[in-house]
Every structure is written in structure tokens, then in C-alpha cells.
């Protein structure tokens, strides 16, 4: 994702990853992108919960492990199932739609954006 490192650098709140992917897949992809160390100890997989997205289990698990009440969490998602899961967990949701096709994410309840450069200000505004 273009601009993701700069966006993460601009976010002052604790961050984590909560993905439907396996830990093995995330180690590979985060390793290739150079982001694995940034999230060490804060990477949560759908393998850790009984139900995957669109159930809220993964996001609730991540919030609990991070010690943050769900209502204080902001989730960045790029899929309708993920938006539905975050909404069901009672979290604010920002929908990343770089191709401009934000209708499918907005329909599930996300506030959409198209560029990672927007993310730090959006996260601050959601808290």
C-alpha cells in the first residue's frame, strides 16, 4: 500500500494487525514489506478465534489483548466482511478504498478514504 509507512508514522496511538490470514502468511507478507518488526507482539490472526469475519471475534480479541475497550478502537479495513466485523464489535471503521470504489465499504458502515496520506488525521478524528 503506497504511503502506509508514512501513515503509520503519523499515528500516535497504539496499533496492531487483526487479519483473517494465518500467522504464517502474515509473517511472510509483513516480512516482505518490512513491517513485521513494527507490529511485533501485536499481530492477531483469525486462527486465534472461533469465528472469522464478519463475526466480531477477531477484533474483540485484538482489543482485549491490546487492553483497549472496543468503543475506543478504530479499525482500518478494505473488505465489506471486515467492516461488518468491526461494526459488530462496536468499533469505529475507516474503509480504505484506493480504487475509489467506496460504496461497498460505506454500505457496511465505514467512513471511506482513498489515500493512506489521509489516515493519521482520520484516526485522530475518530477518537
Secondary structure, 3 states (H helix, E strand, C coil): CCCHHHHHHCCCCCCCEEECCCHHHHHHHHHHHCCCHHHCCCEEEHHHCCCCCCCCHHHHHHHHHHCCCHHHCEEEECCHHHHHHHHHCCCEEEEECCCCCCHHHHHCCCEEECCHHHHHHHHHHHC
